[in-house]
């Protein structure tokens, strides 16, 4: 209830809030409108009364609405803040760190596959793309989780001459869809990624996905490693046609194709 009110950024009256929260009604105070800093349980620093001389005293009243709701104190600290303090510390990736290189969160299986694929770059046929985090307002969708092992942990390899690309990816717990399994959209993201890298390298220009069709054949468990293989089927003018499949780490199970 309160989170919806916060997102709407409107306070109607103290009586209205007390009624919603089943508290004892108290005398009304003037309606106020708050800035968007009120989102996610943090008190806004600017409150503008709609009538001159009005005072929004209930915002700092310890017996008022905010303190009567168990998860929010009058200072605006949400329960989520306390929960974050109790979570174990997870190492954060740094902006200048190549996150497309195995770290301590990678499984032994993912590491072994990575080094096998990386060995192919020594002959000059395959190229590994490095990966870096963006820390500004805009971030790459598949690289927007700074906690190692929680999101996409992957490395991309492309062979321009053979017009093929391969990616090894480990799916973290922040990508859950069905309980204990990766979200289908997360798998689709990596499929789009590996085909996109392949198309960019082969077609040598700015490319965007026009159509993406996926046949899911088997669910992918969180924490497991999958292999993504893409290839260019044909190029017609400005259009490129690619196909891809997803297999388990041992190649025995086709997950998408």
N, C-alpha and C positions, 0 to 999 in steps of 0.2 A: 504493500500500500504506500509506504513512504517513498520507495524508490520511484514509483510512478509520479508521485507528487513532485519529487525532486527533478525528474526529467521534464516535467511540464513547466517547472520553474515558477509556480504560482502559489502564494499563500492566501487563502480566502479569509479566514478569521480563526482566532483561537478556539472559539466555540465550535466551528465546523470540524477542526482537527480533533478536538476532544470527543466530539460525537462519533467520529470515525474510529477513534481508538478506544471507545467505550469508557472514557474518563468522565469525571464530573464537569459539567459545563461551567465556564467562567465568563465574566463580562467580555463582550466583543471588543476587539481593537481594530483600528482601521486596516483596510485591505492594503497589502504591500506586494510589490513585484520584485523578484530577486534576479540577480545576474546569473549567467550560466555556470559560474564557478560553484554553484550549489550541487552540481552533478556528483554522483557516486558518494554521497554521504559527507561531503566537506562543506562547511559553512561558507557562504559567500561573504566577501569583505565589504560589499556595498549593498545596502538595503535602501530603497527609495520609496518613502511613503507617498501614496497617491494624493493625500491632502497635506497641506503645509501645517507644520506643527505636530503632526501625528507621530507617535513613538511606537515602535515595534518591540515593546518591552518583553513580550513573551519569548522572543528568541533567546534571551539570556536568563529566563526565569527557570530555575532548577525544578520547580514544581509544575512547569507547563508541559506542553505537548511533547517536545523533543525528549525530555528526560523521562516521560511516562512510557516511552516506547523502549523496550528492553535492549535493542541492538544499537541505539544511537544515544549518545550523551549530548548535553547542551553545548559542548564544544564541537560537536559534529564529527567525532571519530567513529567510524563504522566498525562493526565486529570483524569485518574482513581485515582491517589493519592489524588487529590483535592476532588473527589467524596467521597472517603473513609472518609475524615475529616468531611464531612457534614452528614454522616450517624449517626443515634442515637447509643449511646453506648449500646452494648449487653453484658451481663455478660458472661465471659468465664469460661468454666469448667477447673478445676485444675487437673494436672496429678495424684494426690493422692486422688482425689474425686471419690467416687463410683457413676458413672453416670447411673448405673442401678437402682438408687433410685430416686423417683420423685423429681423434682426441680420445681422452680416457672414457668417454661415454659410448664409444663404438664397441660393438661386440667383437669377439675374436673372429667370428665368421665374416663380418663386414670388413674387418681389417685385412683378413687373408685375401678376400676378393679384390679389395682395393689395390693391394700390392701386386696381385696378378695382372690387373688391368694397367696399373702404372708402369709395369715392366714393358708393356707394349709401346710406351712413349720413347723408350731409349733408341728404338730403331728409326724413329722419325715419322712412322706411319700414323700413329695415334697422338692426339694432343689432349692434355688434361686442362680443363678450365678451372682456374682458381675461384674461390668464392669469398666475398667479404660482406660484413654486415653494414647496413646503412643506419646511421643514428639520427637522421633528420626527421622531418615531418612525413616524408614519403619513404617507404621501405619495400624492398622486394618481398613479394608474398611468401615465397618459399624460404626466405632467410630472415624472418622478422622475429624469431624467438632467440633471445640471447642466452637462455639457460641451456647448457650443453645436454644433449640427449633427450630434450623434451619435445622437439618438433621434428623437422626434416633434417636428417643427417645424411648427406649424399655427396657424391662426387660424379662429375660428368666427363666422359671421354668421347672424342669425335675423331673419325677417320675421314678426311675430306675426299681422298682418292677413291675410297670404297663407298662413299656416300652413306656412311653408317654412324650411329652413335650408341653408346652404352652408358648406363648410369647404375650405380649401386646405391641403394637407399635403405636406411634404417628408420622406421616410423616410431616416433616417441609418443608418450601418453597424452600430449596436448592435441593429438590428431585422432582421438577416439570418435567412432561413430557407433556401431553396434557394440555392446559391452565387451571389452577386451579385444576389439578389432579396430583396424584403421577405417576412418570414414572414406566412403567411396569418392568423395570430392578430393580427398588428399591423394588418393591413388591417381585420380584424373589429373591433378596438378602436376604430378611427376611425369605422367604420360605426355602432357602438353609440353612440359619442360624439355624432355629428351628429344621430342620431335622438333621443338622450336630451335634448340641448339643445333640439331642436325641440318635443318633448313637454312638457318643463318649462315652456317659454315659453307654449305654447298652452294646456295643461291647468292651469297655475298651481298646482302642488303638487309634493309629493314623488312621484317616479315611479321604478320599477325595471323592468328588462327581464324579461319573462315568457317570451318565445320569440324566437329570432333565427335566421332561415334565410338562407343566403348561397349564391349560385351564382357560383363563380369562373370567369371567362371568359378571363383573360389575366394572366400574371405581371407584377409591378411591380418594375422595376429599382431597386436602392438608389441614393439620391441624386436620383431623379426626383421630379417633383411630380404630384400627383393631385388631382382635384376630387371632393368628396363632396356629393351633393345628396339631401336628405331632405324628405319632405312628409307631412302628416297625411292619411290616407285617410278615416278616420271615427273617431268617439268614441261609445262605447256605455257609459254609466254611468261606472264607474271604469276601464274599459278603453279604451285608445287603440290604433289600428291605423295604423302608418306604413310607408312604403316608401322605399327609397333606392337609389341607384346610384353607381358610381365610374367616372370617366372619366379619360383622360389629360389633360394640361394643355391641349392644343388641342381637346379634346372629340371627337376623331375615333375614339378607341378606347375601348370599354366594357370595363372591367376586372372589374367585378362588377355584378350587376343581378338 
